[in-house]
Amino acid sequence: MAFVSWRAHKRPPPVRYNWGGETKQRYPCRCKCGRRITLAKAPDEYVRSPRCKRCKQRGTMRIDRHRMKREWHVRPCNCYGYSFPHHKGRGYCDHNPKLTAEDLRLRHESGRYS
């Protein structure tokens, strides 16, 4: 039996994120009818393939590579803008390029978010 690389299977590595010390993985998938769903395992790893809730078919799920690339849970930000893990650069995140010093000052003076 010849050695087969993991790349030969054409399956991307799962999206992993770490919140609270527990590493979780998930596979964003898409059915042929267009419905999106997130699965705990790759669709081909299930003994009985998952059923689509819209078209009621089995074996139509595939990994959505576009969603796999843009999943923000891979790189959550833990700055002091929010008290929870959040997307980097959104809203009152410290890494938001649109956030000015005046916005931060007003936010701090109000005491609502600090």
C-alpha positions in Angstrom: 0.0 0.0 0.0 1.5 3.3 -1.1 1.7 6.4 1.1 -1.1 8.9 0.5 -0.6 12.5 1.5 -3.4 14.4 3.3 -3.3 16.8 0.4 -4.4 14.0 -1.9 -7.8 14.0 -0.2 -8.4 17.6 -1.1 -10.0 18.3 2.3 -8.9 21.5 3.9 -7.9 21.5 7.6 -10.9 22.4 9.9 -11.5 25.9 11.2 -10.1 26.0 14.7 -10.7 28.6 17.3 -9.9 28.6 21.0 -12.2 30.3 23.5 -11.7 29.4 27.1 -9.1 26.8 26.6 -11.2 24.4 24.6 -10.3 24.1 20.9 -13.2 23.4 18.7 -13.3 22.7 15.0 -16.0 23.0 12.4 -16.6 22.7 8.7 -18.7 25.3 7.0 -20.6 23.4 4.3 -23.0 24.1 1.5 -25.7 21.9 0.0 -26.3 21.7 -3.8 -29.6 23.5 -3.3 -27.6 26.5 -1.8 -28.3 26.1 1.9 -25.4 26.8 4.2 -24.7 24.7 7.3 -21.8 24.2 9.7 -20.9 20.7 10.6 -18.7 19.3 13.4 -17.0 16.9 11.0 -16.3 16.9 7.3 -19.3 15.6 5.3 -17.5 12.5 4.1 -16.5 11.5 7.7 -20.1 10.8 8.8 -21.4 7.2 8.7 -24.8 8.5 7.6 -24.3 11.7 5.6 -26.2 14.8 7.0 -29.6 15.6 5.5 -30.3 19.0 4.1 -33.3 20.6 5.9 -34.4 22.5 2.7 -34.2 19.8 0.0 -34.3 16.7 2.3 -31.5 15.0 0.4 -28.5 13.1 1.8 -25.0 13.2 0.4 -25.3 16.7 -1.2 -23.1 18.6 1.3 -19.7 19.9 0.3 -17.2 22.0 2.1 -17.6 25.7 1.3 -14.0 26.8 0.7 -14.9 30.4 0.5 -16.4 30.4 4.0 -13.5 28.4 5.2 -11.1 31.1 4.2 -13.0 34.0 5.6 -14.1 32.5 9.0 -13.2 35.1 11.6 -13.2 32.6 14.4 -9.7 31.5 13.3 -8.3 34.8 14.6 -10.5 36.4 17.3 -9.3 39.6 18.8 -9.1 40.0 22.6 -8.4 43.7 22.9 -10.0 46.0 25.5 -12.5 47.4 23.0 -15.0 44.6 24.0 -15.0 42.3 27.0 -15.5 39.2 24.8 -13.6 37.7 21.8 -14.7 39.6 18.7 -13.8 40.2 15.0 -10.6 42.2 14.7 -11.2 45.7 13.5 -15.0 45.9 13.9 -16.9 48.5 15.9 -15.1 49.7 19.0 -12.2 47.3 18.6 -8.8 49.0 19.2 -7.6 47.8 15.8 -10.4 49.6 13.9 -8.7 52.0 11.5 -11.8 54.2 11.3 -12.0 54.7 15.0 -10.5 58.2 15.9 -9.0 59.4 19.2 -12.0 61.6 19.7 -14.3 58.5 19.5 -12.2 56.7 22.1 -12.2 59.7 24.4 -16.0 60.1 24.2 -16.5 56.5 24.8 -14.2 56.6 27.9 -15.8 59.7 29.3 -19.3 58.2 29.0 -18.2 55.3 31.2 -20.6 53.1 29.4 -18.1 50.9 27.6 -15.1 51.1 29.8 
